[in-house]
Amino acid sequence: MSFKKEALPIRANGSGYLQAIDNEELMEIVSKHNLLIRLQVRPEKFIIQGGNLALVFPGEKVNKKLTKQINDVFIFGKEHTE
């Protein structure tokens, strides 16, 4: 199995500047579902709807519920912050 070949993207549900990531909640999701995750964005970056937030392995575990849960740990705003 290869992460690169079998990971699936989690795409952003909305657009905006990434203000923060709820790391505790993300780690809880990853642990609960036994996933590997590679973040594709960093705070302060502007993300458009449909842009890649993360890659999840194994991809076969990605579904609408998991996609929403992971999206919810990304906190977006309308303005760039320091």
RAJO-V700416 format. One record per pair of residues at least 4 apart in sequence whose C-alpha atoms are under 8 Angstrom apart, sorted by the first residue. I is the first residue (numbers start at 1). GAP is how many residues later the second one is. Records with the same first field share a line. If there is no record, write none. Layout:
I=GAP ; GAP
//
This chain:
1=4 ; 5
2=4
3=4 ; 54 ; 55
6=51 ; 52 ; 53
7=48 ; 49 ; 50 ; 51 ; 52
8=47 ; 48 ; 49 ; 50 ; 51 ; 54
9=43 ; 44 ; 45 ; 46 ; 47
10=42 ; 43 ; 44 ; 45 ; 46 ; 57 ; 60 ; 61
11=38 ; 39 ; 40 ; 41 ; 42 ; 43 ; 56 ; 60
12=35 ; 36 ; 37 ; 38 ; 39 ; 40 ; 41 ; 59
13=36 ; 37 ; 58
14=33 ; 34 ; 35 ; 36
15=31 ; 32 ; 33 ; 34 ; 61
16=30 ; 31 ; 32 ; 60 ; 61 ; 62 ; 63
17=26 ; 27 ; 28 ; 29 ; 30 ; 59 ; 60 ; 61 ; 62 ; 63
18=24 ; 25 ; 26 ; 27 ; 28 ; 29 ; 56 ; 57 ; 58 ; 59
19=24 ; 25 ; 55 ; 56 ; 57 ; 58 ; 61 ; 62
20=23 ; 54 ; 55 ; 56
21=22 ; 52 ; 53 ; 54
22=4 ; 51 ; 52 ; 53
23=4 ; 50
24=4
25=4 ; 48
26=4 ; 44 ; 47
27=4
28=4
29=4 ; 40 ; 41
30=4 ; 5 ; 6 ; 7
31=4
35=21 ; 22 ; 23
36=20 ; 21 ; 22
37=17 ; 18 ; 19 ; 20
38=16 ; 17 ; 18
39=14 ; 15 ; 16
40=12 ; 13 ; 14 ; 15
41=4 ; 11 ; 12 ; 13
44=36 ; 37 ; 38
45=35
47=4
53=18
56=6
57=4
58=4
61=5
62=4 ; 5
63=4
64=4
65=4
66=4
67=4
68=4
69=4
70=4
//
